[in-house]
Amino acid sequence: MTSTIGPTEVVGAHDEERPARRLTGRWDLVVWAASVAIAVLVLEQVFWPFPQGGQFYLVIFLGLTLPLVFLCYRPRSKSPQNPGFVDWVYATIALFVGLYPVLPFGGNGFAGGYDAFLDRAGQLSTPDILAGGLLLVLILEATRRTTGWVLPIVCLGFLAFAYYGGFLPQNWDFAHAGIDFGQIVNALYNEQSGFYGIPLNVAATYIVLFTIYGAVLNTSGAGGFFVDFSFALFRRSRTAAGRTAATSGFLLGTVSGSGTATTVSLGAITWPVLREAGYPKENAGGLLAASGIGAILSPPTLGAAAFIIAEYLQTSYLSVLVWAIVPTLLYYLGIGLAVEADARRFHVNDTGLDLATALPPGDGPWPVYRGGVSERPLPGVAVDSPPRLWTVLRQGWFHFASLGIIVVFLAMDIPPFTAVVYATGVAALFALIPRRGNLRGWVRDLADSLAEGVRGALPVIAVCAAAGIITSTITKTGLGLALADALVSAAKSLASDPTAVLVLTVVFAAVAVCVLGLAVPVTASFIISWVVLGPALINLGVAPAETAMFIFYYAVLSEVTPPTALAAVAAAAITGGSVMGTMWQTWKYTLPAFLLPIAFVLTDNGAALLLQRPVGTVLWVVAVSAVGIGALAVVTGGWLFGPVRLPVRLLCVPAALLLLYLHPLSIGIGLGFLVLALAVHLITRVKEKAHA
């Protein structure tokens, strides 16, 4: 049996993005050709970059990709699928003003070439300001089309603050002299902190290459292989349904770096399995959403913000992957323990039956359980049992090979953008050729993948360009430091002890990132939070690496934070369960991920979770954290050698929190609470059996 999954968003695409147009006819051909040409340019830059420098490339990259947003995304949900006259006008203007800084013709303050444009820095001409102003408006409109109104409104708020700051009472901490429109455009259009800052640089040199790689993997059938691999891996196990969902989510994340996109693809395949195994709709939805989100928290293909971390900290992407290893293991430990508890609470597959396809003809080839749904399980029905693990690996090992190349090349200190190009080549050569069997078909598949990769990156490109508006404003006005000082001052007003101040600041920061993430995409949420909240934590003694990973995790986890929780909403739509119920079940599965980032920053030992300490320290910190995750699993799963009563669960709450503080004193007290909880539970179980 070979599974095939439908088209999904690719690595780096955002869950908040609106559905792209379904172009037809010549419109589709035009966008396809333009996307392929841009992909070739991006790949060429890896080996033969422009001699004028990186910003020259960014100008061309934004100038070529921004018009595609207006052709690929509708202004309103009821607009026609194919672009109309207004869309083409927007695209044409975007092409002109985007490429304006590098236009070779003109003079007397109009274009005149890239060097002449740079020479006018700080004293832009009227045509320069007009072109920059138009580009600003078009970037905001592109962001609105791809992600909705919230981020453009936030950008407008920052622009208003920059322009009208001089009207604020000058004794306020946030006040400044005010910046005129020409200087605002200069900062955005002719400096590296604006449109062409780090966010867009990351999008143009890292993210788009990974979206192309994800598209090639998707075209090659990697998604179906990863699902087959998961089913074959757990074919005879009490907890095979839950384990398969979690493992499939992790592997599908290499194809789709979007939490919601992974949840949707995963749910379409594994929800029948979970349903037949006896999972309630809300629990199944929570597991699907948690598994989908886990994919973008995990190496080797983290979310787009991970590339920005590497750029901000001036470190290698491999270092960021290494930092994520232990948190990933602990995250999936939490999911695994929850799956074990659910399997016993819901009497899942008590007979240990094989996975089998039991859907009626025409419903698709997805394997589903025929296990027990009650205390007395029904006999299993084995029909077209999935292949053995070795058979699956023999048919699709090359999908893992391309992932391995990325890791090996990064370990060899080869830049990630180079490593992913070679991985893309391996995926194309070993997967696309046997898929089509002829050169013409292979070339068409490869070209389609290149085009799909570029189109998949368009929302990220728009968001990164818009994020440059915010970061530039914060830099020019000093707003970031003022907000950081305000956050620390709020914590100091509630406590005077330095440790208490740090704890309160961390909690405030976590809440702030989650709330911000409810409104804007993950990448923008991370960038804004890093500029505003990062200095507050660093000034309190938290290392930059721990600060960056703390913000990254909470930016991602905003996707499963009520009341929006997009991944949970998508899962509820698939299972038919209650939306709010699914959100709370998702929170149950992801609870370790909410607490671990706090452990990064509260004590020096927390750095061991990011492998920033000696091996001995790492080992005992990981062991203690694992015990803390186990205590959390008892609280949320309600199972420990049998059903757990409320008093035991209440005792496990302080046990988990104190263990994850990772200080010797708190660990000792936490272990005391855990031992007491275990003793109470065992005594209760003995009494219950005696009276049974």
C-alpha positions in Angstrom: 0.0 0.0 0.0 1.3 3.4 -0.9 -0.3 6.5 0.4 -0.5 9.8 -1.4 -1.3 13.1 0.2 -2.9 16.1 -1.4 -1.1 19.4 -2.1 0.0 21.2 1.1 1.6 24.4 1.9 5.4 24.1 1.9 8.1 24.9 4.4 7.9 28.5 5.6 4.3 29.1 4.6 2.3 30.7 7.3 -0.9 29.4 8.8 -2.4 32.9 8.8 -2.1 33.2 5.1 -5.3 33.4 3.0 -5.9 30.9 0.2 -4.2 31.7 -3.0 -6.0 32.1 -6.3 -6.6 29.1 -8.5 -5.3 30.6 -11.7 -6.4 29.2 -15.0 -5.4 29.4 -18.7 -2.8 32.0 -19.7 -2.9 33.7 -16.3 -1.6 30.5 -14.7 1.1 30.2 -17.4 2.3 33.8 -16.9 2.6 33.3 -13.1 4.2 29.9 -13.6 6.8 31.2 -16.0 7.6 34.2 -13.7 7.9 31.9 -10.6 10.2 29.5 -12.4 12.4 32.4 -13.5 12.6 33.8 -10.0 13.4 30.3 -8.6 16.3 30.0 -11.1 17.5 33.5 -10.0 17.4 32.4 -6.4 19.3 29.2 -7.0 21.9 31.1 -9.1 22.6 33.5 -6.3 23.8 30.6 -4.1 26.7 30.0 -6.4 27.1 33.2 -8.5 25.9 36.2 -6.4 25.6 39.7 -7.8 28.9 41.6 -7.4 27.0 44.7 -6.2 26.3 43.0 -2.9 23.4 41.5 -0.9 21.2 44.5 -0.8 21.3 44.8 -4.6 19.9 41.3 -4.8 17.2 42.0 -2.2 16.0 45.0 -4.3 15.7 42.8 -7.3 14.1 39.9 -5.3 11.4 42.1 -3.8 10.8 43.9 -7.1 10.2 40.6 -8.8 8.2 38.7 -6.1 5.9 41.5 -4.9 4.0 41.8 -8.2 3.2 38.1 -8.0 1.4 38.6 -4.7 -1.2 40.8 -6.5 -1.6 38.2 -9.2 -1.8 35.2 -6.9 -3.9 36.6 -4.0 -7.4 38.2 -4.3 -8.1 41.6 -2.7 -11.4 40.2 -1.3 -12.7 36.7 -0.7 -15.4 37.2 -3.4 -13.1 38.6 -6.0 -12.6 36.6 -9.3 -10.0 33.8 -9.2 -8.1 35.3 -12.1 -6.4 38.7 -11.7 -8.3 41.7 -13.0 -7.3 45.1 -14.3 -6.7 46.6 -10.9 -4.5 43.6 -9.9 -2.4 44.1 -13.1 -2.1 47.8 -12.3 -0.8 47.0 -8.8 1.6 44.4 -10.1 3.0 46.8 -12.8 3.5 49.6 -10.3 5.0 47.1 -7.8 7.5 45.9 -10.5 8.5 49.5 -11.3 8.9 50.9 -7.8 10.4 47.7 -6.5 13.1 47.8 -9.2 13.4 51.6 -9.2 16.6 51.7 -7.1 18.5 49.6 -9.7 17.1 51.2 -12.8 20.1 52.3 -14.9 18.4 55.2 -16.8 17.4 58.6 -15.5 19.3 61.3 -13.6 18.8 64.5 -11.8 17.3 62.7 -8.8 15.4 60.1 -10.8 16.8 56.5 -10.6 20.1 56.7 -12.4 21.5 53.4 -11.2 22.0 51.7 -7.9 25.2 53.6 -6.9 23.5 56.9 -7.6 20.5 55.9 -5.5 22.7 54.9 -2.6 24.6 58.2 -2.8 21.3 60.0 -2.2 20.9 58.3 1.2 19.5 60.8 3.8 18.7 63.3 1.0 16.3 61.4 -1.3 14.9 63.3 -4.3 11.2 63.8 -4.8 11.0 60.8 -7.3 12.8 58.7 -4.8 10.3 59.6 -2.0 7.3 59.0 -4.3 8.6 55.6 -5.4 9.4 54.6 -1.8 6.0 55.8 -0.6 4.2 53.8 -3.3 6.3 50.7 -2.4 5.3 51.2 1.3 1.6 51.2 0.3 1.9 48.2 -1.9 3.8 46.2 0.7 1.0 46.9 3.2 -1.7 45.9 0.6 0.3 42.7 -0.2 0.4 41.9 3.5 -3.3 42.5 3.9 -4.1 40.2 1.0 -1.9 37.3 2.3 -2.4 37.6 6.1 -5.4 39.9 6.7 -5.8 43.3 8.2 -4.0 43.0 11.6 -0.4 43.3 10.5 -0.9 46.2 8.2 -2.8 48.1 10.9 0.1 47.4 13.3 2.5 48.7 10.8 0.4 51.9 10.3 0.4 52.3 14.0 4.2 52.3 14.2 4.4 54.7 11.2 2.0 57.1 12.9 4.1 56.9 16.1 7.2 57.7 14.1 5.6 60.7 12.3 3.6 62.1 15.2 6.0 61.3 18.1 6.9 65.0 18.4 3.3 65.8 19.5 3.6 63.5 22.5 4.4 65.1 25.9 8.2 65.1 25.9 8.4 64.0 29.5 7.0 60.6 28.5 9.5 57.8 28.1 8.1 57.0 24.6 8.3 60.5 23.3 10.7 61.5 20.5 11.2 64.5 18.2 9.2 63.1 15.4 10.4 62.0 11.9 9.2 63.6 8.7 7.8 61.5 5.9 10.9 61.8 3.7 13.2 60.5 6.4 10.7 57.6 7.1 10.9 56.6 3.4 14.7 57.0 3.5 14.9 54.6 6.4 12.7 52.1 4.8 13.9 52.4 1.2 17.6 53.3 1.4 18.8 51.7 4.6 19.4 48.1 5.6 17.0 48.3 8.6 13.9 48.8 6.4 12.4 46.8 3.6 15.8 45.3 2.9 16.7 44.3 6.4 17.4 41.0 8.0 13.8 39.6 7.7 13.7 40.0 3.9 17.3 38.9 3.6 16.4 35.7 5.4 13.3 35.2 3.2 15.3 35.7 0.0 18.3 33.6 0.9 17.0 30.9 3.2 13.2 30.5 3.3 12.5 30.5 -0.4 15.1 27.8 -0.9 13.4 25.7 1.7 10.0 26.2 0.2 11.4 25.0 -3.1 12.9 22.0 -1.3 9.6 21.3 0.4 7.7 21.6 -3.0 10.1 19.1 -4.6 9.6 16.7 -1.7 5.9 17.1 -2.0 5.9 16.4 -5.7 8.1 13.4 -5.2 5.5 11.8 -2.9 7.5 12.2 0.3 4.4 13.0 2.3 2.8 9.7 1.4 6.0 7.9 2.2 6.3 9.5 5.6 2.7 8.4 6.5 3.3 4.9 5.2 6.5 4.7 7.3 4.7 5.8 10.4 1.9 3.2 9.9 4.5 0.5 9.3 6.5 1.5 12.3 3.6 1.1 14.8 1.5 -1.6 13.1 1.1 -3.8 16.2 0.8 -1.6 19.3 -1.8 -0.6 21.8 -0.9 3.0 21.2 -0.2 2.7 17.5 -3.0 5.2 16.5 -1.6 8.0 18.6 2.0 7.2 17.9 1.3 7.2 14.2 -0.4 10.6 14.3 2.5 12.1 16.3 5.2 10.6 14.1 3.4 11.4 10.8 3.1 15.0 12.0 6.8 15.3 12.8 7.8 13.8 9.4 5.2 15.8 7.4 6.7 18.9 8.9 9.6 18.4 6.6 7.3 18.9 3.6 5.0 21.6 5.2 6.7 23.9 7.7 3.2 25.3 8.6 1.5 24.0 11.8 -2.0 24.4 10.4 -1.1 23.0 7.0 0.5 20.0 8.6 -2.5 19.5 10.9 -4.9 19.6 7.9 -2.8 17.0 5.9 -2.3 14.9 8.9 -6.0 15.0 10.0 -7.2 14.0 6.5 -5.1 10.8 6.8 -5.1 9.8 10.4 -8.4 11.0 11.8 -10.2 7.8 10.6 -7.5 5.8 12.4 -8.0 7.7 15.7 -11.8 7.6 15.3 -11.8 3.8 14.8 -9.4 3.4 17.7 -11.9 5.1 20.0 -10.5 8.6 20.4 -13.2 11.2 21.2 -13.3 14.0 18.6 -11.8 16.7 20.8 -8.9 14.5 22.0 -8.1 13.4 18.5 -8.3 17.0 17.3 -6.0 18.1 20.1 -3.5 15.4 19.2 -3.6 16.3 15.5 -3.0 20.0 16.3 -0.2 19.3 18.8 1.5 17.0 16.3 1.2 19.6 13.5 2.7 22.3 15.7 5.5 20.0 16.9 6.8 19.8 13.3 7.8 23.4 13.2 9.4 23.2 16.7 11.6 20.4 15.6 14.8 19.9 13.6 15.9 19.6 10.9 13.3 22.0 9.3 12.3 24.5 12.0 9.9 27.4 11.3 11.0 30.4 9.3 11.8 32.4 12.4 14.7 30.0 13.2 16.6 31.4 10.2 16.1 34.9 11.6 17.5 33.7 14.9 20.6 32.6 13.2 21.0 36.0 11.5 20.2 38.1 14.5 22.6 36.2 16.7 25.2 35.9 13.9 25.5 32.1 14.5 25.1 29.1 12.2 21.7 27.6 11.5 23.2 24.3 12.7 23.6 25.9 16.2 19.9 26.7 16.2 19.1 23.1 15.2 21.3 21.9 18.1 19.5 24.1 20.6 16.2 22.6 19.5 17.2 19.0 20.0 16.4 18.5 23.7 13.2 20.6 23.7 12.0 18.6 20.8 12.7 15.3 22.6 10.9 16.5 25.7 8.0 17.9 23.7 7.4 14.5 22.1 8.0 12.8 25.4 5.0 14.8 26.7 2.9 13.8 23.7 4.0 10.2 24.0 3.0 10.0 27.7 -0.3 11.6 26.9 -0.9 9.0 24.1 -0.1 6.2 26.5 -2.6 7.7 29.0 -5.3 8.2 26.4 -4.9 4.6 25.1 -5.8 3.3 28.5 -8.5 5.8 29.3 -10.3 5.2 26.0 -9.5 1.5 25.9 -7.8 2.0 22.5 -6.9 -1.2 20.5 -6.7 -3.4 23.6 -6.1 -6.5 21.4 -3.0 -5.1 19.7 -4.4 -5.5 16.2 -2.7 -4.7 12.9 -3.4 -1.5 11.1 -5.6 -2.2 8.1 -7.6 -0.3 5.5 -11.3 -0.6 6.2 -12.7 2.3 4.3 -15.4 1.6 1.6 -14.2 1.8 -2.0 -13.7 5.4 -3.2 -13.0 6.8 0.3 -9.3 6.8 -0.2 -6.5 4.4 0.7 -5.9 5.6 4.2 -5.3 2.9 6.8 -7.7 2.9 9.7 -7.9 0.8 12.9 -10.5 -1.8 13.5 -9.7 -1.9 17.2 -11.8 -1.7 20.4 -14.0 1.3 21.2 -15.4 -0.1 24.4 -14.2 -2.0 27.5 -14.7 -5.2 25.5 -13.0 -4.6 22.2 -14.5 -5.8 19.0 -12.5 -8.3 16.9 -10.2 -6.7 14.4 -10.8 -6.8 10.6 -7.5 -7.1 8.7 -7.9 -6.0 5.1 -5.0 -5.1 2.8 -2.6 -4.7 5.7 0.1 -2.1 5.3 3.6 -3.2 4.1 6.3 -4.1 6.5 8.8 -1.5 7.6 11.6 -2.8 5.5 9.4 -2.8 2.4 8.5 0.9 3.0 12.1 1.9 3.6 13.3 0.0 0.5 10.8 1.9 -1.6 11.4 5.4 -0.3 14.7 5.6 1.6 15.8 8.5 -0.7 13.3 10.8 1.0 15.3 10.5 4.2 18.6 10.8 2.2 17.8 14.4 1.2 17.1 15.3 4.8 20.3 13.6 5.9 22.3 15.7 3.4 21.1 18.9 5.0 22.2 17.8 8.4 25.6 16.4 7.2 26.4 19.5 5.2 25.5 21.8 8.1 27.8 19.7 10.3 30.5 20.2 7.7 30.0 24.0 8.1 28.5 24.4 4.7 25.9 27.3 4.7 22.3 26.1 5.0 21.3 27.8 1.7 24.0 25.7 -0.1 23.1 22.5 1.8 19.4 22.8 0.9 20.2 23.3 -2.8 22.1 20.0 -2.8 19.3 18.3 -0.9 16.8 19.6 -3.4 19.0 18.2 -6.2 19.1 14.8 -4.5 15.4 14.8 -4.0 14.8 15.7 -7.6 17.2 13.1 -9.0 16.3 10.2 -6.8 12.5 10.8 -6.5 11.2 12.7 -9.5 12.9 10.5 -12.2 11.3 7.2 -11.1 8.0 9.1 -10.5 7.6 10.0 -14.2 10.1 7.8 -15.9 10.9 10.1 -18.8 13.1 13.3 -19.2 10.2 15.5 -20.3 8.0 14.5 -17.4 10.9 15.0 -15.0 11.7 18.5 -16.3 8.0 19.5 -16.0 7.7 18.1 -12.5 10.9 20.0 -11.5 9.7 23.2 -13.0 6.3 22.9 -11.3 8.1 22.4 -8.0 10.2 25.5 -8.5 7.1 27.5 -9.3 5.2 26.1 -6.4 8.1 26.8 -4.0 8.3 30.5 -5.0 4.5 30.9 -4.8 4.5 29.2 -1.4 7.0 31.8 -0.1 5.0 34.8 -1.2 3.2 35.4 2.1 6.4 35.1 4.0 8.1 37.6 1.7 5.2 40.1 2.2 5.4 39.6 6.0 9.2 40.0 6.1 9.0 43.2 4.1 6.3 44.6 6.4 8.3 43.5 9.4 11.0 45.8 8.2 8.6 48.7 8.7 8.3 47.9 12.4 11.9 47.2 13.1 13.0 50.3 11.3 10.5 52.4 13.3 11.6 50.9 16.6 15.3 51.5 15.7 14.8 55.1 14.6 12.6 56.1 17.6 14.2 54.1 20.4 10.8 52.6 21.1 12.2 49.1 21.7 14.4 50.1 24.7 11.5 52.2 26.1 9.1 49.3 26.0 11.7 46.9 27.4 12.3 49.3 30.3 8.6 49.6 30.9 8.3 45.8 31.1 11.1 45.5 33.7 9.7 48.5 35.6 6.3 46.8 35.8 7.9 43.7 37.2 9.9 45.7 39.7 6.8 47.5 40.9 5.4 44.1 42.0 8.6 42.7 43.5 12.0 43.8 44.7 13.9 40.5 44.7 16.0 40.1 41.5 14.8 36.5 41.1 11.2 37.5 41.5 11.7 40.4 39.0 13.1 37.9 36.4 10.2 35.5 37.0 7.6 38.2 36.5 9.3 39.7 33.5 9.5 36.2 31.9 5.8 35.6 32.6 4.9 39.0 31.2 7.0 38.4 28.1 5.5 35.0 27.5 2.0 36.4 27.7 2.9 39.3 25.4 4.4 37.1 22.7 1.3 34.8 22.8 -1.1 37.7 22.6 0.9 39.2 19.8 1.0 35.9 18.0 -2.8 35.8 18.1 -2.9 38.7 15.7 0.2 38.5 13.4 2.0 35.6 11.7 4.8 33.7 13.6 7.6 35.4 11.7 6.4 38.9 12.4 5.5 38.0 16.0 9.1 36.8 16.6 10.7 39.8 14.9 8.6 42.3 16.9 9.0 40.4 20.2 12.8 40.1 19.7 13.2 43.8 19.1 10.9 44.8 22.0 11.1 42.0 24.6 14.6 40.7 23.8 16.5 43.6 25.4 14.4 43.4 28.6 15.4 39.7 29.2 19.0 40.3 28.1 19.4 43.2 30.4 18.3 41.0 33.3 21.1 38.6 32.5 19.5 36.1 30.2 21.8 35.0 27.4 20.9 35.9 23.8 20.5 32.3 22.7 18.1 31.4 25.5 16.2 34.7 24.9 15.8 34.0 21.2 14.6 30.4 21.7 12.2 31.5 24.4 10.6 34.0 22.1 10.7 31.6 19.1 8.8 28.9 21.0 6.1 31.2 22.3 5.7 32.8 18.8 5.0 29.3 17.4 2.8 28.3 20.3 0.5 31.2 19.7 -1.0 29.0 17.0 -2.4 26.7 19.6 -3.3 29.4 22.2 -7.0 30.1 22.8 -9.1 31.9 21.8 -7.9 31.7 18.1 -5.6 28.6 18.1 -5.7 28.2 14.3 -4.2 24.7 14.3 -6.9 23.5 16.8 -9.6 25.2 14.8 -8.4 23.3 11.7 -8.3 20.0 13.6 -11.9 20.6 15.0 -13.1 21.2 11.4 -11.7 17.8 10.4 -12.9 15.8 13.4 -16.3 17.6 13.9 -15.5 18.2 17.5 -16.1 21.2 19.7 -13.7 24.0 18.8 -13.2 25.1 22.4 -12.9 21.5 23.6 -10.3 20.8 20.9 -8.4 23.9 21.9 -8.2 22.8 25.5 -7.2 19.3 24.5 -4.5 20.8 22.3 -3.2 22.8 25.2 -3.1 19.5 27.2 -0.8 17.9 24.6 1.4 21.0 24.2 1.7 22.0 27.8 5.4 20.9 28.1 6.2 23.2 25.2 4.6 26.1 27.1 6.7 25.5 30.3 10.1 24.5 28.8 10.9 27.9 27.4 10.5 29.4 30.8 12.9 26.8 32.1 15.5 28.1 29.5 15.7 31.5 31.0 15.0 31.3 34.8 18.2 29.7 36.0 21.7 29.1 34.6 21.0 25.3 34.5 18.2 26.0 32.0 20.8 26.6 29.4 21.6 22.9 29.5 18.3 22.3 27.8 19.8 24.1 24.8 23.0 22.0 25.1 24.8 25.1 26.3 26.5 23.4 29.3 28.9 20.5 29.9 27.7 17.0 29.2 27.3 16.1 32.9 25.0 19.1 33.5 23.0 18.4 30.4 22.4 14.8 31.4 21.0 15.5 34.9 19.0 18.6 33.7 17.4 16.5 30.9 16.6 13.7 33.4 15.0 16.1 35.9 13.1 17.8 33.1 11.8 14.5 31.8 10.5 13.7 35.3 8.9 17.1 35.4 7.2 16.3 32.0 6.0 13.0 33.5 4.4 14.9 36.4 2.7 17.2 33.9 1.4 14.1 32.0 -0.2 12.8 35.2 -1.9 16.2 35.7 -3.3 16.4 32.2 -3.7 12.8 31.3 -5.2 11.6 34.6 -3.5 8.2 34.5 -0.7 6.6 36.5 -0.9 2.9 36.8 -4.7 3.5 36.7 -7.1 6.5 36.9 -5.7 9.3 39.0 -7.8 11.1 41.6 -7.9 14.9 41.9 -5.7 15.1 45.0 -2.9 13.3 43.3 -3.2 15.5 40.2 -3.1 18.6 42.5 0.1 17.3 44.2 1.7 16.8 40.8 1.2 20.5 39.8 3.8 22.0 42.2 6.0 18.9 41.6 6.2 19.7 37.9 6.7 23.4 38.3 9.4 23.0 40.9 11.3 20.4 38.9 11.3 22.5 35.8 12.7 25.5 37.7 16.0 23.4 37.6 17.5 24.7 40.8 18.8 22.1 43.3 16.5 23.3 46.2 13.4 23.4 44.0 14.2 20.0 42.5 14.4 18.5 46.0 11.1 20.0 47.0 9.5 19.0 43.7 10.6 15.4 44.1 9.1 15.4 47.6 5.7 16.5 46.1 6.0 13.8 43.4 6.9 11.0 45.9 3.9 12.1 48.1 1.6 12.1 45.0 2.8 8.6 44.1 2.3 7.3 47.6 -1.2 8.7 47.8 -2.0 7.2 44.4 -0.7 3.7 45.3 -2.5 3.7 48.7 -5.8 4.8 47.0 -5.4 2.1 44.3 -4.8 -0.6 47.0 -7.9 0.5 48.9 -10.0 0.5 45.7 -8.9 -3.0 44.8 -9.6 -4.2 48.3 -13.2 -2.9 48.1 -13.7 -4.1 44.5 
